[in-house]
Amino acid sequence: MYKLILRPLFFLFDPEMVHHFSFTMIKLFSKIGFSGLFRSLYVLEDPRLEREVFGLKFKNPVGLAAGFDKNAVLYNELANFGFGFVEIGTLTPKPQEGNPKKRLFRLPDDKAIINRMGFNNLGVFDAVEQLKKEHRVLIGGNIGKNKVTPNKEAVKDYLICFDALFDYVDYFVVNVSSPNTPGLRELQDKEPLTALLKELKKENTKLALNKAVKERPILLKIAPDLTDSQLLDIIQIVADTKIDGIIATNTTIGRENLKSHLTLSEEMGGLSGKPLTNRSTEVIRFLSEKSNKAFPIIGVGGIHSGEDALEKLAAGADLVQVWTGFVYEGPGLAKKINKAILRSQL
């Protein structure tokens, strides 16, 4: 039904408008009693799907990537579509509108999306109010810096978000790899990145001691455009800072081998979806092999089927996330991936 009727209808309209409309509909249908129906259709529960990664127990290894529920308004409802975890954000200390519209573009011929949203969000403290509701799913908090904050002061922004979210999320993701905030990717360089992660680790230890709770796992989300030399630096940084894992990968600034119309494919922003499948898998395999699987990896990028997810897991990922695939393949994607994982275990 989704691919035959809903997707063609949705694709007639502006993608950002459709995103907000979909949120409104999911929230409405959930409020009037459809949550049970959604769960019966899309949730697959099986103890063989459970995973324990960086000290957390996941009901299944399929998550929804950051950028979908930026402001933490729909995480419980989205869990009804079969996700084992939902990542909110990217959140910044102060609210920001993001880049001028139009800033989200579909490339149907490539099963891809280009976005240059620019960390549009209502701010971390608004998200905290949303997160005070009961959680029915594990939550990741993806954090970044405000556009107006210079890189030399970026650590302050990340610490503000970290402190605000500490009591409300199960793990953190440090986003320094979005291509849509000017200069942000410069924070991926070895020296500033090491300094940032060490400060967050120090804050993590302090908050955990003060609150008499466990430290929150800290993950780093990296770009697919890093060279082998830079990826080796990432492995060393993980060892030096003792963070808990990597999310590979964010969107790409590359535009190789696209089928879509040239004008559309040349839009500025990060490209996600099927064109990213192979590169994200290559990055996962490189990190896993070169580090001798020293840390967990969440694989994301171009997962549109169970087979795509199995490739990521075979390459060394411990968990996977979807985003663009959810848009193109529909609400049954997580269940299809989980079914494929179960079949692969037989």
C-alpha positions in Angstrom: 0.0 0.0 0.0 2.8 2.5 0.9 4.7 2.1 -2.3 1.6 1.8 -4.5 -0.5 4.6 -3.1 1.0 6.7 -0.3 4.5 7.2 -1.6 3.5 8.4 -5.1 1.0 10.7 -3.4 3.5 12.1 -0.9 6.1 12.6 -3.6 3.8 15.1 -5.4 4.4 17.6 -2.6 7.4 19.3 -1.0 9.4 16.8 1.1 9.7 19.0 4.2 6.0 19.7 4.2 5.2 16.0 3.8 7.6 15.2 6.7 5.6 17.5 9.0 2.3 16.3 7.7 3.4 12.7 8.4 4.4 13.5 11.9 0.9 15.1 12.5 -0.8 12.0 11.1 1.2 9.5 13.1 0.6 11.5 16.3 -3.1 11.8 15.6 -3.6 8.1 14.7 -1.6 7.1 17.8 -3.8 9.3 20.0 -7.0 7.8 18.7 -5.9 4.3 19.4 -4.0 3.1 16.4 -0.7 2.4 18.3 -1.7 -1.2 18.9 -2.5 -1.7 15.2 0.9 -0.2 14.2 2.6 -2.5 16.7 0.8 -5.6 15.4 1.7 -4.7 11.8 5.3 -3.6 12.2 6.9 -4.8 15.5 8.7 -8.1 15.5 9.7 -9.3 19.0 12.1 -12.2 19.3 14.8 -12.8 21.9 17.1 -13.8 19.0 17.0 -10.2 17.9 18.2 -8.7 21.2 21.7 -7.2 21.3 23.8 -5.9 24.1 26.1 -3.1 22.8 28.1 -0.6 24.8 26.3 -1.7 28.0 22.8 -1.2 26.7 20.3 -3.9 25.8 18.5 -3.3 22.5 15.3 -5.2 21.7 16.5 -5.4 18.1 19.4 -4.0 16.2 17.5 -1.7 13.9 17.3 2.0 14.8 15.9 5.2 13.3 18.8 7.6 12.6 19.0 11.2 13.8 17.3 13.9 11.7 13.9 12.3 11.6 12.7 13.2 15.0 14.9 16.3 15.6 12.9 17.7 18.5 12.1 14.5 20.3 8.3 14.8 19.8 7.5 11.4 18.3 10.0 8.8 19.6 7.4 6.6 21.4 5.1 6.6 18.4 8.0 5.9 16.0 9.0 2.9 18.2 5.6 1.4 17.1 7.1 0.9 13.6 9.5 -1.7 14.9 12.6 0.2 15.8 14.9 -1.0 18.6 16.1 2.5 19.3 15.4 6.0 18.1 18.0 8.8 17.8 16.8 12.3 18.3 18.5 15.6 17.2 20.8 16.9 16.0 20.1 19.3 19.0 21.9 22.6 19.6 22.0 24.7 22.8 19.9 27.5 21.3 17.0 27.1 18.9 17.9 27.8 15.2 15.9 27.9 12.0 18.5 26.2 9.9 19.2 27.1 6.3 16.8 28.9 4.0 14.1 26.8 2.4 14.0 24.9 0.0 16.5 22.7 1.7 15.3 19.1 1.2 15.3 17.4 -2.2 14.2 13.9 -3.3 16.2 12.1 -6.1 13.7 9.3 -6.9 15.8 7.9 -9.8 18.6 7.2 -7.3 16.4 6.4 -4.2 18.3 9.3 -2.5 17.7 12.6 -0.7 19.8 15.7 -0.6 19.4 17.8 2.5 20.9 21.1 3.7 18.7 21.5 6.8 21.4 23.1 8.9 20.6 21.7 12.3 17.1 23.3 12.4 15.7 22.5 15.8 13.9 24.0 18.8 16.9 23.8 21.1 18.0 21.2 23.6 15.9 22.6 26.5 12.7 22.2 24.5 13.7 18.6 23.7 14.3 18.0 27.4 10.7 18.9 28.1 9.6 16.4 25.5 11.9 13.7 26.9 10.3 13.9 30.4 7.6 11.6 29.1 8.0 7.9 29.7 10.3 6.2 27.2 9.1 3.0 25.5 12.3 2.7 23.5 16.0 3.4 23.9 16.9 7.0 23.0 20.1 8.4 21.5 20.9 12.1 21.9 22.6 13.5 18.8 24.3 16.8 19.7 25.9 19.6 17.8 26.9 23.3 17.9 24.9 26.4 16.9 25.9 27.9 13.6 26.9 31.2 15.1 29.3 29.5 17.6 32.9 29.7 16.4 34.8 26.4 16.3 37.1 27.5 19.0 34.1 27.7 21.4 32.4 24.6 20.1 33.2 22.6 23.2 30.9 24.8 25.3 27.9 24.1 23.0 28.5 20.3 23.1 28.8 20.5 26.9 25.6 22.4 27.3 23.7 19.8 25.3 25.4 17.0 27.1 24.5 18.3 30.5 20.9 19.0 29.6 20.3 15.6 28.1 22.3 13.4 30.5 19.3 12.4 32.6 17.0 11.7 29.6 18.9 9.8 26.9 20.5 6.3 26.9 23.5 7.3 24.8 25.1 10.3 23.1 26.2 10.9 19.5 28.7 13.7 18.8 27.9 15.1 15.4 30.9 16.9 13.8 30.3 15.4 10.4 27.2 17.2 9.0 28.1 19.1 5.8 25.4 21.7 6.4 26.9 23.8 9.1 29.8 25.9 7.8 33.2 24.8 9.2 31.7 22.0 11.3 33.6 19.2 9.6 36.9 20.9 10.6 36.2 19.6 14.0 36.8 16.1 12.6 40.5 16.9 12.4 42.5 15.0 15.0 43.5 17.7 17.4 40.2 19.5 17.9 38.2 16.2 17.8 40.4 14.6 20.5 40.1 17.7 22.7 36.3 17.8 22.3 35.8 14.1 23.1 38.1 14.3 26.1 36.1 17.1 27.5 32.9 15.2 27.0 34.4 12.1 28.6 35.5 14.2 31.6 32.0 15.7 32.0 30.4 12.2 31.6 32.5 10.9 34.5 31.7 13.9 36.7 28.0 13.8 36.1 27.8 10.0 36.7 29.7 10.3 40.0 27.5 13.2 41.2 24.3 11.5 40.3 25.5 8.0 41.4 24.6 6.5 38.0 26.4 4.8 35.1 28.2 6.9 32.5 26.4 7.4 29.3 27.9 5.8 26.2 29.5 8.4 23.8 29.6 7.7 20.1 31.1 9.7 17.3 29.3 10.1 14.0 31.7 10.4 11.1 31.5 11.4 7.4 31.8 8.9 4.6 34.2 11.3 2.8 37.1 10.7 5.1 40.3 9.2 3.6 41.9 6.0 4.8 44.5 8.1 6.6 41.7 10.1 8.4 39.9 6.9 9.3 43.1 5.6 10.9 43.2 8.8 12.9 39.6 8.1 14.0 40.6 4.6 15.2 43.5 6.2 17.2 41.2 8.9 18.6 38.7 6.3 19.8 41.6 4.5 21.6 43.0 7.8 23.0 39.7 9.2 24.3 38.1 5.9 25.2 34.7 6.8 23.7 32.3 3.9 23.2 31.8 3.6 19.5 31.4 5.0 16.0 28.4 5.7 13.8 29.4 5.2 10.2 28.3 7.2 8.3 26.7 10.6 7.9 25.7 12.0 4.5 28.2 12.6 1.7 29.1 15.7 -0.3 30.0 13.4 -3.2 27.8 13.2 -6.3 29.3 10.3 -8.2 27.3 8.2 -10.6 23.9 9.7 -10.0 21.1 9.1 -12.5 19.0 12.2 -11.4 18.8 15.4 -13.4 22.0 17.4 -13.2 20.3 20.5 -11.8 18.8 18.5 -9.0 21.9 16.4 -8.2 24.0 19.5 -7.9 22.0 21.0 -5.1 24.2 21.8 -2.1 23.9 19.6 1.0 24.4 16.0 2.2 23.4 13.1 0.0 21.8 10.1 1.6 20.2 6.9 0.4 21.2 4.2 -2.0 24.2 6.0 -3.6 25.8 5.9 -0.1 25.3 2.1 0.4 28.7 0.9 -0.8 30.8 3.7 0.7 29.3 3.4 4.1 29.9 -0.3 4.1 33.5 0.2 3.0 34.0 2.6 5.9 32.5 0.1 8.4 34.7 -2.7 7.1 37.8 -0.6 7.2 37.2 0.6 10.8 36.3 -2.9 11.9 39.3 -4.6 10.3 41.9 -2.0 11.0 40.9 -1.7 14.7 40.6 -5.5 15.1 36.9 -4.8 16.1 38.1 -2.7 19.1 34.8 -0.8 19.4 31.1 -1.1 18.4 29.9 0.4 15.1 26.4 1.5 14.2 26.1 1.2 10.4 24.0 3.7 8.5 23.8 4.8 4.9 21.8 3.4 2.1 19.9 0.7 3.9 16.7 0.0 2.0 16.3 -3.7 2.5 17.2 -6.6 4.8 20.1 -7.5 2.4 21.5 -4.0 2.8 21.4 -4.3 6.5 23.0 -7.8 6.5 25.9 -6.4 4.4 26.5 -3.7 7.1 26.4 -6.3 9.8 28.7 -8.7 7.9 31.2 -5.8 7.4 31.4 -5.2 11.1 28.4 -3.2 12.3 26.8 -4.2 15.6 23.6 -2.2 15.0 22.1 -0.4 12.0 20.1 2.7 11.5 17.8 3.8 8.6 16.5 7.2 7.5 16.2 7.7 3.8 15.3 4.0 3.4 12.3 4.6 5.7 11.1 7.3 3.4 11.4 5.2 0.2 10.5 1.8 1.5 7.9 2.7 4.1 6.9 1.8 7.6 7.5 -1.9 7.3 11.3 -1.5 6.7 12.4 -2.3 10.3 10.4 -5.5 10.4 11.7 -6.6 7.0 15.3 -6.1 8.2 14.6 -7.9 11.5 13.1 -10.8 9.6 16.2 -11.0 7.3 18.4 -11.0 10.4 16.4 -13.9 11.9 16.6 -15.8 8.6 20.4 -15.3 8.5 20.7 -16.9 11.9 19.0 -20.1 10.9 
